[in-house]
Amino acid sequence: MSLRAPKGTDDILPPASRVWRRLLNAWEQMAEVYGYDLIMVPIFEMTEVFSRGVGESSEVVQKQMYTFDDKGGRSLTLRPEGTAGVVRAFLQAGAQGVMKVSYSGPMFRYERPQAGRRRQFYQVGLEYLGSPEPDADAEVIELGYRYLTSAGVPDVTVRLNSLGDAACRPAYVEILRSWLEDRRSLLCADSQQTLDLNPMRVLDCKICADVVAEAPSPVDSLCDACQAHFASVQERLVADGVRYLLDPRLVRGLDYYTRTAFEYVGSALDSAQTALGGGGRYDGLAEVLGGPPVPGVGLALGIDRIVLSVPDPELPAIDVFVANTDTRRAEALLMLGELRSSGIRSDNLPDQRSLKAQFKAADRRGARAVVVVGDEWETGQVVVKRLDDGSQETIAREEIATWLKSH
């Protein structure tokens, strides 16, 4: 076959896709528990949504966006991240007050492909719009932390920083700019260019990490209001049992963050790919997109990296396999429908084969048990055989779903 998937993209097939399904289902359940409704926005937007929202100085806008003109001559961009589109949708709908929403789906960036860094990658995320309170920041951070720990990611830690706001950040930027100018010759070519656009972006450069290790920290220039906000976020995280570490170099890769910025790291990936996701507060983003002031805070997590971080358990595709003797095909299909209606993951073969072949198929699918529909059906019973130890029981048909759920 000559046709292949584009470079930097992946086909997710069984059995690997079972881990993805588990993680995505767990995300939807946790977001719902915390009160976040589902939002779905276009997979592409007018380019200006990202160029203005994400920031012209960001690497995402300068180098990584998939931008094209449509047949009407409009400049469109495949979404490189989720927040700008959600805020655009909030403004377009004329929404007011608090809105808490979650999403999931593919994002696109022209990256150098490697493990955990793909050109099409999958994110789950959420946005808490309309609240300027530090409790909103802490809730978002805690939700991501709980999700990652419950998913089995080892040693999850939150890296935490505050970037200040419009009141105190300008003075810090000038302090940082002066400090970096004195060391311009030590910076890489990209950071020298970024210094002229947005000095804070230089702190995010991995190549220049040693150069900026002693750079002035934004937390040292916070105004009283930002200091109080940051202290409250930390107090809530401590109370919630969230493990975090202050990181004065953390600025994240997007320009819209104000005050709180955070990142989740784990120990399962190498040093270059330890970040599993992150987020922060973006109180000025709505105005940048042409709307009224709307405070907001959100996060995004990379499912691709989470999959690489969690243990690789043997996840069966189904719970039970329905087999039948030669004369009981119709009854077996009826049994299969009843089990599925009860929420039990069930399957069978699409055609009639020997019981031996059906048991082999059940084993290949990783089923825990096989329900055999045979002559016992006449008395309202079926045989259930466990595949782990070979034990079997004869169970009343109306009790089979309850029995399977409890064993």
N, C-alpha and C positions, 0 to 999 in steps of 0.2 A: 504493500500500500504506500502511495507516494504522499498523500495528504496527511499532515500532522498538525497538532494544536500549535498555536503561535508561541514563540519563545516567551518564557516567563508566565505561562498559564498552565493549568493542570486539569486533567480529568480526574474526578474523585469517584472511584468505583468501589463496589463492595469487594472485600469486607471493610476497607478503610473508611468508607462513607458512614459506617455504623457509628463510629466515634463522632463524626461531624453531626449526625442526627441527634445523638445524645446531648452534645454540647449546645446545639441550637434549641432543642426542646427545653433544656434546663434554663437557658437564658430567658426564653419567653415566660416560663413559670416564675422565675425570680423577679423579673421586671413587673409582672402582674401583681405579685405579692407586695411589692413596694409602691404600687399605685400608679404605674406608668402605662398609659394607653399605647396602642400601636399606631405608628405613623408610617406612611409609605409615600415617598416623593420620587420624582423622575430620576432615572439613572444618568441622565445628562441634563445640563442646565445651560443657560446663557453664560458665556465665558466670563462675563463681568461679575457674576455671583461669586466666582472663586478668585478672580484677579483682584477684586476689591475686598472681598471678605477674608480670604486666606492671607492676602498681603503680597504686594509686588516684590518685596524683598525676600520672601521665603523661597527656599529651594524648590518647593512644590510648584509654585507658579513659574519660576524662572526656567526650570529644567525638566519637570516631570509630568506636566499635564498632557493628556491626549486631547488636543484641540483641533477642530475641523470646521469648515464652512459647509452648511447644508445647501440644498438645491435652491433655497431662497436667498442665499448669500449671508445668512446669519451665522455668527461665530458661536459654536457650541463646544462644550467640554464634557467628556465623561467624568463623573464625579471622582475627585481624588480623596475626598473625605465627606463626612455626613453632616456636620454642623451647619455650614453655610446654607445648604439647601433646606434644612429644617427651619432655620430662622427666616429664610425667604418665604417659605410656605406659611409660617405663622403671621408674617406681615401681610402677605397677599390675602389671607383669609380675614384680615381685620380683627384677629384674635386679641383679647385683652385678658388681664389678670394672669393667674398661674396656669401653665400648661405643662404637664409631665408626660413625655412620650419616649418610646423606645423604638428601635429599628434594627434591621439586619439586612445584609446584602453585599454585593461585590463593589469594590472600589478599584480605581485604575491609576497607576503611576508608572512612568517610564523609568524603571529602576534597573540596576545591574542585577540580573536574576541570581539568586542563591537561596539556600534553605532559609525559610522564614522571611524572605523578601522577594515578592513576586510582582509581576506587572498587573495581573488581576489578582486581587487578594480579597478576603472576606472579612467583614467587620460586623460586630454587634455594637450598638451604642445607645445612649439615651441622652436626653436634654431636659433640664429643669428650668423652664422659662418663667420669668415674672417675679422671682424672689431674689432680693439682694442679700438675704440673710446668710451668715456663715453656716447655719444648720443645713441649708440646701447643699453647700459644698461638701459638708461632712457626710450627708446622706448618700450623695452620688459616689463619693470615694468608698464608703463602706459597702455599698451594693456591689461595686466591682470587686472589692476585696473578698466579700463572701462568695461571689460567683466563682472566682478563681480557686479559692481554697476548697470549695465544695466540689469543683471539677477534678480535684486531685493534683493541682499544680504544687510542687514542693517549694517550701520556703518563700512564700509570697511576701514581699515587702513593698510598701508605698514610699517612693521618693517624693519629697514634698518641698515646695518653695513658694514664695510670694513675689510677684513681679511688680507690685505697686499699682497705682492707677494714674489717672490724668493729673492728679494733684502733685504727686511726688516722683513719678517716673521720669519726666523730662530732666529734672536735676540729676538723677542717677545716670541717665543716658549720657549727659555731658561729662560727668565724672569718668564713666567707662570709656567714652570716646577718647578723652585725653590720655587715659592710661594705655589704651590700645595703640594710639598714634605713636607713643614713645617706643612701641615694640612692633611697629608695622613691618619692619624688615624680617621679623621672625615668623610672621603669619604666612599661611599658604596663600596662593593667588586668589582662590575663591574668597577667603576671609578678608583679604585686602579690599576686594570689591564690595563685600558685604558690609565692611566697616563704614563705607561711605553711605550706604543705604540705611542700615539698621545695626548699630554696634552690638545690640543684645544677641543678634543672630550668631555672632562670632563665638559666643559662649557655647553654642550648640555644635560647633565643629569638632569632629572626632580627631582630625589631623592635628588641630591646634590645642588639644586638651592640655598638654604639658605647659604650653605658653600661657594659657589663661587660668591655670590652676590657682594662682594667687590674685586674680583680678578682683576688683571691688564687687561685693555681693549686693544684689538689689535689696535684701532684707535690712542692710545697714542704712538704707536711705528711705525707709518707709515712713510715711506720715503717721500721725497718731491714729487716724481712722483705719488705715491699712494694718497697722500693728495690732490694733484691737481685734480686727476681723481675723487675722492670721492666728492670734492667740486663741480665739474662740473655736476656730476650726480644729486646732490641735487638742483643745480640751475635750471636744466632742469625740474625736478619734480615740483618745485615751479611754474615755468612758465606754466606747463601743468595742474596745479590745482590738482595734486595728493597729497592726504593727507598721510603724512608719519611721523614716529616716530623713532628717533635714538635709537638703542638697542645694547649696547656694549657687551651683552652676546650672541647675535645671531651668531651662527656658522653653522647652518644647519646640516643635518645628514650625508652628504657625503663628502669624503675627497678631491674631485677634485676642490673645489671652491677656487678662488683667488680674491682678491680685493672685489668687490661688492657682498654682500649676502643680500637677502631680503625674507620676508615672508608676506603673506596676512592673516589678521585676521579679524573676524567679531564678532558681539555681540550676534548672534543667538544661538551659541553653548556654552556648559559649558566650564569651564576654562581649562579642560584637552584636549579639542578637538577644540580650537578656530582657529587653523591654517587651512586655506582652500587650501594652496599650497604655493609655493615660488620658489626660484631659485637663480641664481647668475652667476658670471663670472667664466670661467674655462679655462684660457689660456694655461695651461700645460697639459690638458687631452689628446690632440692628440699625444703628445710626449710620454706620459705614455703608449699609445696604440701602439707605434711603428712607428708613423708617424712624419712628419715634424711639426714645430710649427704652430699651427692654433689657433688664438684667437677666443673665443666664449663666448656667454652669452645666457641663456635660462631660461625657467620657466616651471613648471608643476602644474596643478590644479586638485584637487580631486573632481570629479563629485559627488561621494557618499556624501561627506560632504556639497557640495554646495546644493544638493537636500534637505538635512536636514536644511539648512540655509534660503532658500527662502520661502516666503509665499506659502501656498498650495491652489492655485486658482483652480476653477472648470474649467478644460481645456476640452472642447468638443472634441470628436474624429473626428467629421465631421462638416462641415458648413451647409450642406443641405441634406435632405433625399428625395429620389424620390419615390413617391407612384403612384399607377395607379388603375384605375377601372378594372373590370374583363376582358374587351375586349381590353385593351390598354397595355398589357405587352410588346410587341415588341417595341412600340413607347417609352415606359418608358425607356427601355434599350438603345435606341438611344439617348434619352435625357440625360441619365446618362453618356454616353460616351462623349457627347458634353460638359457637365459641367466639367468633369475631364480633357478634353483637354484644357479647359480654366483656369485650375489651381485651381478650386474650389473643396474642399474636399467633396466628395459626396459618398453616398452609398444607397443601397436598400436591400430588403429581397431577399433571393435566390430562393424563390418560391412564387406563387401567393396566397395571403391571402386577407382577407377583409380589407377595408380601415381603419376600427377601429384598427385592429391588426397592420397595417402598421404605423399608427400614434403612437401607443404605442411603437413600435420599434424605431421610430424616437425620441421619448422622452427619451427612455433608452440610446440612443447613444448621447444625449445632443445636437442634431441638433438645429440650430437657426430657421430653417424654413423647411417646407415641400413643394416640388413642386409636384402638383397633375396632372398627365397626364390623361385626360378624353376626353369627346366628344369635348371640346374646341380645341383639336388638329386639327380637320378638318378645322378650321379657322386660324390655325397657332398660337394658344395661349395655355397657361397653367395657372393653378391657383397656386398662391404662398400664403401659410398661415404661418404667424409668430407664433411660439410657445410661445413666452413670453407674448404677449397680445391678441392672438387669431385673430388679424386682417388679412385680406386677400385681394389680388388684382389679377386681370387677366392681364397677361403680355404677350406680343408678344414673340414667341419662340426665335427669333433672338436677342431679347433684354434681355433675362433672365439672362445670365451670367453677363452682365454689371449691371443690377438691383441688383443682389445678392451681387456683390462686393461693391456696394455703400450703402447698407442697413445693 
